[in-house]
Amino acid sequence: MNLVIDIGNTNVKVATFNGDLLVKNKVLAYSNLIYYLKDLKFSNGIVSNVGNQNLERELLNIYPNLITLSTILKFPIQFLYQSMDTIGKDRIANAMGAFFQNPNSNSLIIDAGTCLTFDFIDSNNCYHGGAISPGLSMRFKALSNFTEKLPHLNEESAVVPLIGSDTKSAIISGVVNGITGEIQSIIERYRQKHQFLNVFFTGGDSGFINSIVKFEKNGIFAVENLTMIGLNTILNYNDK
């Protein structure tokens, strides 16, 4: 059994895999992780950490069979990114998840979380990089934090008008239509360069965005656990 741990900025995601098959996936508070792992049986594991160095050190002390995600590990894809020391671990994992889902193909990975990230792998399994912009929540917060009178809203509204008839609906229209328009535009620009393109959606807001943007379904996949699948793929590749 493989153990995959993704330590984020606010919580921890834990998944177990039997080979390539996802068995269980859970989201925990930092304080509950060690207790949750106490009775968990696993042979190998990997930790990706962007949020809590102390928790990572404690894990590695308790479980010496865990490895840490870093650029010194072996990967079945080639990274052409020019600043590998600064690339986000989630972007590495997402790239590996897309590779696992569809190797030897052009893939655009869109992760809608705190940030909205775009990452591209070509049909030669080369990772080129992509783009980073503010996510939905960050855009709503920015309007509130950097103005005197605009309220802090969120993306929970089911109705997204094109023309906002009051301040609240105008903010929702601007933020949601803005981010979905950005996604549509980026996909179209990639497709102009690559006729055959797979698009993978993941991240906390991916379901919301995917339900609003009226894409044609050809070559577009929503993969909720793409990051965890990618981490497991890395673990399996380094266990050879």
RAZI-V696996 format. One record per pair of residues at least 12 apart in sequence whose ideal C-beta (glycine too) atoms are under 10 Angstrom apart, sorted by the first residue. I is the first residue (numbers start at 1). J is the second residue. D is the distance in Angstrom with one decimal. If there is no record, write none. Layout:
i=I j=J d=D
i=I j=J d=D
This chain:
i=1 j=16 d=5.6
i=1 j=17 d=7.2
i=1 j=18 d=6.1
i=1 j=19 d=9.2
i=1 j=23 d=7.4
i=1 j=24 d=9.8
i=1 j=40 d=8.2
i=1 j=41 d=6.1
i=1 j=42 d=4.5
i=1 j=43 d=6.0
i=1 j=44 d=8.3
i=1 j=45 d=9.1
i=2 j=15 d=8.4
i=2 j=16 d=6.7
i=2 j=17 d=4.2
i=2 j=18 d=7.6
i=2 j=19 d=7.7
i=2 j=20 d=9.1
i=2 j=21 d=9.8
i=2 j=22 d=9.8
i=2 j=23 d=9.0
i=2 j=42 d=6.4
i=2 j=43 d=7.3
i=2 j=44 d=5.5
i=2 j=45 d=6.6
i=2 j=46 d=7.8
i=2 j=231 d=9.1
i=2 j=232 d=5.6
i=2 j=235 d=5.6
i=2 j=236 d=7.2
i=2 j=239 d=8.3
i=3 j=15 d=7.7
i=3 j=16 d=5.9
i=3 j=17 d=8.1
i=3 j=37 d=7.6
i=3 j=40 d=6.8
i=3 j=41 d=9.2
i=3 j=42 d=3.9
i=3 j=43 d=8.5
i=3 j=44 d=7.2
i=3 j=45 d=3.5
i=3 j=46 d=7.6
i=3 j=47 d=8.9
i=3 j=63 d=8.2
i=3 j=65 d=8.9
i=3 j=66 d=7.5
i=3 j=231 d=9.9
i=3 j=232 d=9.2
i=3 j=235 d=8.5
i=4 j=16 d=7.5
i=4 j=17 d=6.6
i=4 j=22 d=9.0
i=4 j=25 d=8.9
i=4 j=42 d=9.4
i=4 j=44 d=9.8
i=4 j=45 d=6.9
i=4 j=46 d=5.8
i=4 j=47 d=8.4
i=4 j=48 d=8.0
i=4 j=69 d=9.8
i=4 j=93 d=9.1
i=4 j=225 d=9.4
i=4 j=227 d=8.9
i=4 j=228 d=5.2
i=4 j=229 d=8.7
i=4 j=230 d=9.2
i=4 j=231 d=4.6
i=4 j=232 d=5.2
i=4 j=233 d=9.8
i=4 j=234 d=9.1
i=4 j=235 d=6.8
i=5 j=28 d=9.6
i=5 j=33 d=7.6
i=5 j=37 d=8.4
i=5 j=45 d=6.7
i=5 j=46 d=7.1
i=5 j=47 d=4.7
i=5 j=48 d=7.1
i=5 j=49 d=8.1
i=5 j=55 d=9.3
i=5 j=56 d=8.7
i=5 j=59 d=7.0
i=5 j=63 d=9.5
i=5 j=66 d=7.6
i=5 j=68 d=9.9
i=5 j=69 d=9.7
i=5 j=228 d=9.3
i=5 j=231 d=8.2
i=6 j=27 d=9.5
i=6 j=46 d=9.2
i=6 j=47 d=8.0
i=6 j=48 d=4.9
i=6 j=49 d=8.1
i=6 j=50 d=8.5
i=6 j=51 d=9.4
i=6 j=69 d=9.0
i=6 j=89 d=8.4
i=6 j=90 d=7.8
i=6 j=93 d=7.6
i=6 j=227 d=6.2
i=6 j=228 d=6.5
i=6 j=230 d=9.9
i=6 j=231 d=6.6
i=7 j=30 d=7.8
i=7 j=33 d=8.2
i=7 j=47 d=6.8
i=7 j=48 d=6.8
i=7 j=49 d=4.2
i=7 j=50 d=6.7
i=7 j=51 d=5.1
i=7 j=52 d=5.4
i=7 j=53 d=9.0
i=7 j=55 d=6.0
i=7 j=56 d=6.3
i=7 j=59 d=8.5
i=7 j=89 d=9.5
i=8 j=27 d=9.1
i=8 j=30 d=9.6
i=8 j=48 d=8.9
i=8 j=49 d=8.7
i=8 j=50 d=6.2
i=8 j=51 d=5.1
i=8 j=52 d=8.8
i=8 j=90 d=8.3
i=8 j=113 d=8.8
i=8 j=114 d=8.8
i=8 j=204 d=9.9
i=8 j=227 d=9.6
i=9 j=50 d=6.4
i=9 j=51 d=4.4
i=9 j=52 d=8.7
i=9 j=113 d=9.7
i=9 j=114 d=7.0
i=10 j=27 d=9.8
i=10 j=29 d=8.8
i=10 j=30 d=8.7
i=10 j=51 d=7.2
i=10 j=52 d=9.9
i=10 j=114 d=9.1
i=11 j=27 d=5.5
i=11 j=28 d=6.4
i=11 j=29 d=6.0
i=11 j=30 d=7.2
i=11 j=32 d=9.4
i=11 j=33 d=9.3
i=11 j=51 d=8.4
i=11 j=52 d=10.0
i=12 j=26 d=8.8
i=12 j=27 d=7.2
i=12 j=28 d=4.9
i=12 j=29 d=7.4
i=12 j=30 d=6.2
i=12 j=31 d=9.7
i=12 j=32 d=8.1
i=12 j=33 d=5.0
i=12 j=36 d=8.8
i=12 j=47 d=9.7
i=12 j=49 d=9.3
i=12 j=51 d=8.2
i=12 j=52 d=8.1
i=12 j=55 d=7.6
i=12 j=59 d=9.8
i=13 j=25 d=7.0
i=13 j=26 d=7.3
i=13 j=27 d=5.5
i=13 j=28 d=7.8
i=13 j=48 d=9.1
i=13 j=225 d=8.6
i=13 j=227 d=7.7
i=13 j=228 d=6.5
i=13 j=231 d=9.4
i=14 j=26 d=5.1
i=14 j=27 d=7.8
i=14 j=28 d=6.2
i=14 j=32 d=9.7
i=14 j=33 d=7.1
i=14 j=36 d=6.6
i=14 j=37 d=7.5
i=14 j=40 d=8.3
i=14 j=45 d=9.7
i=14 j=228 d=8.8
i=15 j=225 d=6.9
i=15 j=227 d=9.4
i=15 j=228 d=4.4
i=15 j=229 d=8.6
i=15 j=231 d=8.0
i=15 j=232 d=7.2
i=16 j=40 d=7.1
i=16 j=41 d=9.0
i=16 j=42 d=6.6
i=16 j=45 d=9.2
i=16 j=228 d=9.8
i=16 j=232 d=9.3
i=17 j=42 d=9.2
i=17 j=44 d=9.7
i=17 j=45 d=10.0
i=17 j=228 d=8.2
i=17 j=229 d=8.4
i=17 j=231 d=9.3
i=17 j=232 d=4.7
i=17 j=233 d=9.5
i=17 j=235 d=8.1
i=17 j=236 d=8.4
i=19 j=232 d=8.9
i=19 j=236 d=7.6
i=20 j=100 d=7.4
i=20 j=229 d=8.1
i=20 j=232 d=7.1
i=20 j=233 d=7.7
i=20 j=236 d=7.2
i=21 j=232 d=9.4
i=22 j=224 d=10.0
i=22 j=225 d=6.1
i=22 j=228 d=7.0
i=22 j=229 d=6.9
i=22 j=232 d=7.7
i=24 j=40 d=9.4
i=25 j=224 d=8.6
i=25 j=225 d=5.9
i=25 j=228 d=6.5
i=30 j=51 d=8.1
i=30 j=52 d=5.9
i=30 j=54 d=9.1
i=30 j=55 d=5.7
i=31 j=55 d=9.3
i=33 j=52 d=9.4
i=33 j=55 d=6.7
i=33 j=58 d=8.9
i=33 j=59 d=7.6
i=34 j=55 d=8.3
i=34 j=58 d=6.8
i=34 j=59 d=7.7
i=34 j=62 d=7.1
i=34 j=63 d=9.9
i=37 j=59 d=8.0
i=37 j=62 d=7.9
i=37 j=63 d=7.5
i=37 j=66 d=10.0
i=38 j=62 d=9.4
i=40 j=63 d=9.8
i=42 j=63 d=8.5
i=42 j=65 d=8.0
i=42 j=66 d=9.1
i=43 j=65 d=7.2
i=43 j=239 d=8.8
i=44 j=65 d=6.1
i=44 j=66 d=8.1
i=44 j=67 d=7.8
i=44 j=232 d=9.7
i=44 j=235 d=5.9
i=44 j=236 d=8.4
i=44 j=238 d=8.8
i=44 j=239 d=5.5
i=45 j=59 d=8.7
i=45 j=63 d=6.5
i=45 j=65 d=6.4
i=45 j=66 d=4.4
i=45 j=67 d=7.3
i=45 j=231 d=9.6
i=45 j=232 d=9.8
i=45 j=235 d=7.0
i=46 j=66 d=6.7
i=46 j=67 d=5.3
i=46 j=68 d=7.4
i=46 j=69 d=6.0
i=46 j=73 d=8.8
i=46 j=93 d=9.3
i=46 j=228 d=10.0
i=46 j=231 d=5.4
i=46 j=232 d=7.5
i=46 j=233 d=9.9
i=46 j=234 d=6.3
i=46 j=235 d=4.2
i=46 j=236 d=9.5
i=46 j=238 d=8.0
i=46 j=239 d=9.5
i=47 j=59 d=6.0
i=47 j=60 d=7.3
i=47 j=63 d=8.9
i=47 j=66 d=5.5
i=47 j=67 d=7.3
i=47 j=68 d=5.3
i=47 j=69 d=6.7
i=47 j=89 d=9.7
i=47 j=231 d=8.7
i=47 j=235 d=9.9
i=48 j=68 d=7.9
i=48 j=69 d=4.2
i=48 j=70 d=9.4
i=48 j=88 d=9.7
i=48 j=89 d=4.6
i=48 j=90 d=7.2
i=48 j=92 d=8.2
i=48 j=93 d=6.1
i=48 j=227 d=7.9
i=48 j=228 d=9.2
i=48 j=230 d=9.2
i=48 j=231 d=5.7
i=48 j=234 d=8.8
i=49 j=68 d=7.2
i=49 j=69 d=7.7
i=49 j=89 d=7.3
i=50 j=69 d=9.8
i=50 j=88 d=7.1
i=50 j=89 d=5.9
i=50 j=90 d=7.0
i=56 j=68 d=7.1
i=66 j=235 d=9.5
i=67 j=234 d=8.7
i=67 j=235 d=7.1
i=67 j=238 d=6.5
i=67 j=239 d=8.8
i=68 j=89 d=9.4
i=69 j=89 d=5.2
i=69 j=90 d=9.6
i=69 j=92 d=6.8
i=69 j=93 d=7.0
i=69 j=96 d=9.7
i=69 j=230 d=9.5
i=69 j=231 d=6.7
i=69 j=234 d=6.5
i=69 j=235 d=9.0
i=69 j=238 d=9.8
i=70 j=84 d=9.7
i=70 j=85 d=9.9
i=70 j=89 d=8.2
i=70 j=92 d=9.1
i=71 j=84 d=4.8
i=71 j=85 d=7.3
i=71 j=87 d=7.5
i=71 j=89 d=9.3
i=71 j=92 d=7.6
i=72 j=84 d=9.9
i=73 j=92 d=9.2
i=73 j=234 d=6.3
i=73 j=235 d=9.1
i=73 j=237 d=8.0
i=73 j=238 d=5.2
i=74 j=234 d=8.4
i=74 j=237 d=5.9
i=74 j=238 d=5.3
i=74 j=239 d=10.0
i=74 j=240 d=8.0
i=75 j=92 d=8.0
i=75 j=95 d=8.7
i=75 j=96 d=7.0
i=75 j=99 d=8.7
i=75 j=125 d=9.3
i=75 j=127 d=8.6
i=75 j=233 d=9.2
i=75 j=234 d=6.9
i=75 j=237 d=6.8
i=75 j=238 d=8.7
i=76 j=96 d=7.9
i=76 j=99 d=6.6
i=76 j=100 d=9.1
i=76 j=103 d=7.8
i=76 j=125 d=6.8
i=76 j=233 d=8.0
i=76 j=234 d=9.0
i=76 j=236 d=9.9
i=76 j=237 d=5.8
i=77 j=92 d=9.4
i=77 j=95 d=6.5
i=77 j=96 d=7.0
i=77 j=98 d=9.2
i=77 j=99 d=5.3
i=77 j=103 d=8.5
i=77 j=121 d=6.4
i=77 j=122 d=9.7
i=77 j=124 d=9.1
i=77 j=125 d=4.5
i=77 j=126 d=6.8
i=77 j=127 d=5.5
i=77 j=233 d=9.9
i=77 j=237 d=9.8
i=78 j=121 d=9.5
i=78 j=122 d=9.7
i=78 j=124 d=7.8
i=78 j=125 d=6.5
i=78 j=126 d=4.8
i=78 j=127 d=6.9
i=78 j=128 d=9.8
i=79 j=92 d=8.0
i=79 j=95 d=8.2
i=79 j=121 d=9.8
i=79 j=126 d=7.9
i=79 j=127 d=4.9
i=79 j=128 d=8.8
i=79 j=129 d=8.9
i=80 j=121 d=10.0
i=80 j=122 d=9.2
i=80 j=126 d=5.5
i=80 j=127 d=6.3
i=80 j=128 d=5.3
i=80 j=129 d=7.3
i=81 j=95 d=9.6
i=81 j=119 d=9.4
i=81 j=127 d=6.4
i=81 j=128 d=7.3
i=81 j=129 d=4.9
i=81 j=130 d=9.2
i=82 j=129 d=7.8
i=83 j=129 d=9.1
i=84 j=127 d=9.9
i=87 j=119 d=9.4
i=87 j=127 d=9.1
i=87 j=129 d=8.1
i=88 j=111 d=9.3
i=88 j=115 d=8.5
i=88 j=117 d=7.4
i=88 j=119 d=9.4
i=88 j=132 d=8.2
i=89 j=227 d=9.1
i=89 j=230 d=9.9
i=89 j=231 d=8.8
i=90 j=111 d=6.7
i=90 j=113 d=7.7
i=90 j=114 d=9.8
i=90 j=115 d=9.3
i=90 j=117 d=7.7
i=90 j=119 d=9.6
i=90 j=202 d=9.3
i=90 j=203 d=8.8
i=90 j=226 d=9.7
i=90 j=227 d=5.7
i=90 j=230 d=8.8
i=90 j=231 d=9.5
i=91 j=109 d=8.0
i=91 j=111 d=7.5
i=91 j=115 d=9.9
i=91 j=117 d=6.0
i=91 j=118 d=9.5
i=91 j=119 d=5.3
i=91 j=127 d=8.7
i=91 j=129 d=8.6
i=91 j=130 d=7.6
i=91 j=132 d=8.6
i=91 j=227 d=9.4
i=91 j=230 d=9.6
i=92 j=119 d=9.0
i=92 j=127 d=8.2
i=92 j=227 d=9.5
i=92 j=230 d=7.4
i=92 j=231 d=8.9
i=92 j=234 d=7.8
i=93 j=109 d=9.9
i=93 j=111 d=9.7
i=93 j=202 d=9.8
i=93 j=226 d=7.9
i=93 j=227 d=4.6
i=93 j=228 d=7.7
i=93 j=229 d=8.3
i=93 j=230 d=3.7
i=93 j=231 d=4.9
i=93 j=232 d=9.2
i=93 j=233 d=8.5
i=93 j=234 d=7.1
i=94 j=107 d=9.8
i=94 j=109 d=4.7
i=94 j=110 d=9.1
i=94 j=111 d=5.6
i=94 j=117 d=7.7
i=94 j=119 d=6.0
i=94 j=121 d=9.7
i=94 j=127 d=10.0
i=94 j=130 d=9.8
i=94 j=200 d=7.6
i=94 j=202 d=6.4
i=94 j=203 d=8.8
i=94 j=223 d=9.2
i=94 j=226 d=5.6
i=94 j=227 d=5.7
i=94 j=229 d=9.2
i=94 j=230 d=5.7
i=94 j=231 d=9.7
i=95 j=107 d=8.2
i=95 j=109 d=6.5
i=95 j=119 d=5.6
i=95 j=120 d=8.8
i=95 j=121 d=5.7
i=95 j=125 d=9.6
i=95 j=127 d=5.0
i=95 j=128 d=9.8
i=95 j=129 d=9.8
i=95 j=130 d=9.3
i=95 j=200 d=9.9
i=95 j=226 d=9.6
i=95 j=230 d=6.8
i=95 j=233 d=9.9
i=95 j=234 d=9.9
i=96 j=109 d=10.0
i=96 j=121 d=9.3
i=96 j=127 d=9.1
i=96 j=226 d=9.1
i=96 j=227 d=9.1
i=96 j=229 d=7.9
i=96 j=230 d=3.6
i=96 j=231 d=7.4
i=96 j=232 d=8.8
i=96 j=233 d=4.7
i=96 j=234 d=5.4
i=96 j=235 d=9.9
i=96 j=237 d=8.2
i=97 j=109 d=7.5
i=97 j=111 d=9.9
i=97 j=200 d=7.4
i=97 j=202 d=7.5
i=97 j=223 d=6.8
i=97 j=225 d=8.1
i=97 j=226 d=3.9
i=97 j=227 d=6.3
i=97 j=228 d=7.8
i=97 j=229 d=4.4
i=97 j=230 d=3.2
i=97 j=231 d=8.0
i=97 j=232 d=8.7
i=97 j=233 d=6.7
i=97 j=234 d=9.5
i=98 j=119 d=7.8
i=98 j=120 d=9.4
i=98 j=121 d=5.9
i=98 j=127 d=9.4
i=98 j=198 d=7.3
i=98 j=199 d=9.5
i=98 j=200 d=5.1
i=98 j=202 d=9.1
i=98 j=221 d=9.2
i=98 j=223 d=8.3
i=98 j=226 d=7.0
i=98 j=229 d=9.1
i=98 j=230 d=7.5
i=98 j=233 d=9.8
i=99 j=121 d=6.3
i=99 j=125 d=6.4
i=99 j=127 d=8.6
i=99 j=229 d=9.9
i=99 j=230 d=7.7
i=99 j=233 d=6.9
i=99 j=234 d=9.9
i=99 j=237 d=9.9
i=100 j=223 d=9.8
i=100 j=226 d=8.9
i=100 j=229 d=5.8
i=100 j=230 d=6.7
i=100 j=232 d=8.2
i=100 j=233 d=4.4
i=100 j=234 d=9.5
i=100 j=236 d=9.1
i=100 j=237 d=9.7
i=101 j=198 d=7.7
i=101 j=200 d=6.7
i=101 j=221 d=7.1
i=101 j=223 d=6.6
i=101 j=226 d=7.6
i=101 j=229 d=7.4
i=101 j=230 d=9.2
i=101 j=233 d=9.5
i=102 j=121 d=9.1
i=102 j=123 d=9.9
i=102 j=198 d=5.2
i=102 j=200 d=8.3
i=102 j=219 d=9.4
i=102 j=221 d=8.4
i=103 j=121 d=9.0
i=103 j=123 d=9.2
i=103 j=125 d=6.3
i=104 j=121 d=9.8
i=104 j=122 d=9.5
i=104 j=123 d=5.7
i=104 j=124 d=7.8
i=104 j=125 d=6.4
i=105 j=121 d=8.1
i=105 j=122 d=8.6
i=105 j=123 d=5.5
i=105 j=124 d=10.0
i=105 j=125 d=8.9
i=105 j=194 d=9.6
i=105 j=196 d=7.0
i=105 j=197 d=8.3
i=105 j=198 d=5.6
i=105 j=219 d=9.4
i=106 j=120 d=7.5
i=106 j=121 d=7.2
i=106 j=122 d=5.5
i=106 j=123 d=5.2
i=106 j=124 d=9.5
i=106 j=190 d=8.0
i=106 j=191 d=9.4
i=106 j=193 d=8.8
i=106 j=194 d=4.4
i=106 j=195 d=8.6
i=106 j=196 d=6.0
i=106 j=197 d=4.9
i=106 j=198 d=6.8
i=106 j=199 d=9.8
i=106 j=219 d=9.5
i=107 j=119 d=8.4
i=107 j=120 d=7.1
i=107 j=121 d=4.7
i=107 j=122 d=8.3
i=107 j=123 d=8.8
i=107 j=125 d=9.6
i=107 j=127 d=9.6
i=107 j=190 d=9.8
i=107 j=194 d=9.5
i=107 j=197 d=7.4
i=107 j=198 d=4.6
i=107 j=199 d=7.6
i=107 j=200 d=6.3
i=107 j=219 d=9.4
i=107 j=221 d=9.5
i=108 j=120 d=5.5
i=108 j=121 d=8.3
i=108 j=130 d=7.8
i=108 j=186 d=7.7
i=108 j=187 d=6.7
i=108 j=189 d=10.0
i=108 j=190 d=5.2
i=108 j=191 d=8.8
i=108 j=194 d=8.4
i=108 j=197 d=6.0
i=108 j=198 d=7.2
i=108 j=199 d=5.0
i=108 j=200 d=7.2
i=108 j=201 d=9.8
i=108 j=219 d=9.4
i=108 j=220 d=9.5
i=109 j=121 d=7.6
i=109 j=127 d=9.8
i=109 j=130 d=7.7
i=109 j=198 d=9.1
i=109 j=199 d=8.0
i=109 j=200 d=4.8
i=109 j=201 d=8.3
i=109 j=202 d=7.0
i=109 j=203 d=9.7
i=109 j=223 d=9.0
i=109 j=226 d=7.1
i=109 j=227 d=9.8
i=109 j=230 d=9.3
i=110 j=130 d=9.0
i=110 j=131 d=9.8
i=110 j=183 d=6.3
i=110 j=186 d=7.8
i=110 j=187 d=7.9
i=110 j=199 d=6.6
i=110 j=200 d=6.9
i=110 j=201 d=5.3
i=110 j=202 d=7.4
i=110 j=203 d=7.7
i=110 j=206 d=7.4
i=110 j=209 d=8.2
i=110 j=210 d=9.4
i=110 j=220 d=9.5
i=110 j=222 d=9.9
i=111 j=130 d=9.6
i=111 j=132 d=9.7
i=111 j=135 d=8.9
i=111 j=200 d=8.8
i=111 j=201 d=8.1
i=111 j=202 d=5.3
i=111 j=203 d=4.3
i=111 j=204 d=9.1
i=111 j=205 d=9.3
i=111 j=206 d=7.5
i=111 j=226 d=7.8
i=111 j=227 d=7.7
i=112 j=135 d=6.2
i=112 j=136 d=7.0
i=112 j=179 d=8.0
i=112 j=183 d=8.1
i=112 j=201 d=7.0
i=112 j=202 d=7.6
i=112 j=203 d=4.1
i=112 j=204 d=7.0
i=112 j=205 d=4.0
i=112 j=206 d=4.7
i=112 j=207 d=8.8
i=112 j=208 d=7.7
i=112 j=209 d=5.2
i=112 j=210 d=8.6
i=113 j=135 d=5.7
i=113 j=136 d=9.1
i=113 j=137 d=8.9
i=113 j=138 d=9.7
i=113 j=202 d=8.4
i=113 j=203 d=4.0
i=113 j=204 d=5.1
i=113 j=205 d=6.6
i=113 j=206 d=8.3
i=113 j=227 d=9.3
i=114 j=134 d=8.5
i=114 j=135 d=5.1
i=114 j=136 d=9.2
i=114 j=137 d=6.9
i=114 j=138 d=6.4
i=114 j=203 d=8.7
i=114 j=204 d=8.1
i=114 j=205 d=9.2
i=115 j=131 d=9.8
i=115 j=132 d=5.4
i=115 j=133 d=6.8
i=115 j=134 d=6.4
i=115 j=135 d=5.1
i=115 j=137 d=9.9
i=115 j=138 d=7.0
i=115 j=203 d=9.1
i=116 j=131 d=8.3
i=116 j=132 d=7.5
i=116 j=133 d=4.9
i=116 j=134 d=6.7
i=116 j=135 d=4.9
i=116 j=136 d=7.8
i=116 j=138 d=8.6
i=116 j=139 d=9.0
i=116 j=179 d=6.5
i=116 j=182 d=7.4
i=116 j=183 d=7.6
i=116 j=186 d=9.4
i=116 j=203 d=8.1
i=116 j=205 d=8.2
i=116 j=209 d=8.7
i=117 j=130 d=6.4
i=117 j=131 d=7.0
i=117 j=132 d=5.2
i=117 j=133 d=8.0
i=117 j=135 d=8.7
i=117 j=202 d=9.7
i=117 j=203 d=8.2
i=118 j=130 d=4.0
i=118 j=131 d=4.4
i=118 j=132 d=7.9
i=118 j=133 d=8.3
i=118 j=182 d=9.4
i=118 j=183 d=8.5
i=118 j=186 d=5.7
i=118 j=187 d=9.0
i=118 j=190 d=8.4
i=118 j=199 d=9.8
i=119 j=131 d=8.4
i=119 j=132 d=9.5
i=119 j=200 d=9.2
i=120 j=186 d=10.0
i=120 j=190 d=6.9
i=120 j=193 d=9.5
i=120 j=194 d=8.5
i=120 j=197 d=9.0
i=121 j=198 d=9.2
i=121 j=200 d=9.9
i=122 j=194 d=7.7
i=123 j=194 d=8.3
i=123 j=196 d=7.8
i=123 j=197 d=9.8
i=130 j=186 d=8.9
i=130 j=190 d=9.6
i=131 j=182 d=9.3
i=131 j=186 d=7.1
i=133 j=179 d=8.3
i=133 j=182 d=6.9
i=133 j=186 d=9.4
i=134 j=175 d=9.5
i=134 j=179 d=8.4
i=135 j=155 d=9.5
i=135 j=179 d=7.8
i=135 j=203 d=7.9
i=135 j=204 d=8.4
i=135 j=205 d=6.4
i=135 j=209 d=9.8
i=136 j=154 d=8.1
i=136 j=155 d=4.7
i=136 j=175 d=6.7
i=136 j=176 d=7.3
i=136 j=178 d=9.7
i=136 j=179 d=6.0
i=136 j=180 d=9.8
i=136 j=203 d=9.9
i=136 j=204 d=9.0
i=136 j=205 d=5.1
i=136 j=208 d=7.4
i=136 j=209 d=7.7
i=137 j=152 d=9.9
i=137 j=154 d=7.0
i=137 j=155 d=7.1
i=137 j=175 d=9.6
i=137 j=204 d=8.8
i=137 j=205 d=7.8
i=138 j=175 d=9.7
i=139 j=155 d=8.9
i=139 j=171 d=9.3
i=139 j=174 d=8.5
i=139 j=175 d=4.7
i=139 j=176 d=8.9
i=139 j=178 d=7.3
i=139 j=179 d=6.7
i=140 j=152 d=6.5
i=140 j=153 d=5.3
i=140 j=154 d=5.9
i=140 j=155 d=6.9
i=140 j=171 d=7.2
i=140 j=172 d=8.8
i=140 j=174 d=9.9
i=140 j=175 d=5.7
i=140 j=176 d=9.4
i=141 j=153 d=9.4
i=141 j=154 d=9.3
i=142 j=175 d=9.2
i=143 j=171 d=6.0
i=143 j=174 d=8.1
i=143 j=175 d=7.3
i=144 j=171 d=8.9
i=149 j=167 d=8.3
i=150 j=167 d=6.9
i=150 j=168 d=9.6
i=150 j=170 d=9.4
i=150 j=171 d=6.6
i=151 j=167 d=7.2
i=151 j=168 d=6.9
i=151 j=171 d=7.5
i=152 j=171 d=9.4
i=153 j=167 d=9.4
i=153 j=168 d=6.3
i=153 j=169 d=9.7
i=153 j=171 d=5.4
i=153 j=172 d=6.4
i=153 j=175 d=7.9
i=154 j=172 d=9.2
i=154 j=175 d=9.6
i=155 j=172 d=7.9
i=155 j=175 d=7.4
i=155 j=176 d=6.4
i=155 j=179 d=8.9
i=155 j=205 d=6.8
i=155 j=208 d=6.0
i=155 j=209 d=8.8
i=155 j=212 d=9.5
i=156 j=172 d=9.7
i=156 j=208 d=8.6
i=157 j=169 d=8.2
i=157 j=171 d=9.8
i=157 j=172 d=5.3
i=157 j=173 d=10.0
i=157 j=176 d=8.0
i=158 j=208 d=9.9
i=158 j=211 d=9.4
i=158 j=212 d=9.7
i=159 j=172 d=7.9
i=159 j=173 d=9.8
i=159 j=176 d=10.0
i=160 j=172 d=5.9
i=160 j=173 d=6.5
i=160 j=175 d=9.2
i=160 j=176 d=4.7
i=160 j=177 d=6.5
i=160 j=180 d=8.3
i=160 j=208 d=10.0
i=160 j=212 d=6.1
i=161 j=173 d=5.1
i=161 j=176 d=9.3
i=161 j=177 d=8.6
i=162 j=177 d=6.7
i=164 j=177 d=9.5
i=176 j=208 d=8.6
i=176 j=209 d=8.4
i=176 j=212 d=6.6
i=176 j=213 d=9.8
i=177 j=212 d=8.6
i=177 j=213 d=9.8
i=179 j=205 d=8.6
i=179 j=208 d=9.9
i=179 j=209 d=6.9
i=179 j=212 d=9.3
i=179 j=213 d=9.2
i=180 j=208 d=9.8
i=180 j=209 d=6.1
i=180 j=210 d=9.6
i=180 j=212 d=5.6
i=180 j=213 d=4.6
i=180 j=214 d=9.2
i=180 j=215 d=9.7
i=181 j=213 d=8.8
i=183 j=199 d=9.2
i=183 j=201 d=8.8
i=183 j=209 d=6.6
i=183 j=210 d=9.5
i=183 j=212 d=9.8
i=183 j=213 d=6.1
i=183 j=215 d=8.7
i=184 j=213 d=6.2
i=184 j=214 d=9.1
i=184 j=215 d=7.5
i=186 j=199 d=9.6
i=187 j=199 d=5.9
i=187 j=213 d=9.2
i=187 j=215 d=7.5
i=187 j=219 d=9.6
i=187 j=220 d=8.2
i=191 j=219 d=8.9
i=196 j=219 d=7.7
i=197 j=218 d=9.8
i=197 j=219 d=6.1
i=197 j=220 d=9.4
i=198 j=218 d=9.7
i=198 j=219 d=5.1
i=198 j=220 d=7.9
i=198 j=221 d=6.8
i=199 j=215 d=7.9
i=199 j=218 d=9.5
i=199 j=219 d=6.0
i=199 j=220 d=4.6
i=199 j=221 d=7.0
i=199 j=222 d=9.6
i=200 j=219 d=9.7
i=200 j=220 d=8.1
i=200 j=221 d=5.3
i=200 j=222 d=8.0
i=200 j=223 d=5.4
i=200 j=226 d=6.0
i=201 j=213 d=9.3
i=201 j=215 d=9.3
i=201 j=220 d=7.1
i=201 j=221 d=7.0
i=201 j=222 d=4.6
i=201 j=223 d=7.0
i=201 j=224 d=8.9
i=201 j=226 d=8.4
i=202 j=221 d=9.3
i=202 j=222 d=7.5
i=202 j=223 d=5.4
i=202 j=224 d=6.6
i=202 j=225 d=7.7
i=202 j=226 d=3.9
i=202 j=227 d=6.5
i=202 j=228 d=9.7
i=202 j=229 d=9.3
i=202 j=230 d=9.4
i=203 j=224 d=8.8
i=203 j=226 d=8.4
i=203 j=227 d=8.3
i=204 j=224 d=9.6
i=206 j=222 d=6.0
i=206 j=223 d=8.5
i=206 j=224 d=7.3
i=206 j=226 d=9.0
i=207 j=222 d=6.9
i=207 j=224 d=7.6
i=209 j=222 d=9.5
i=210 j=222 d=5.3
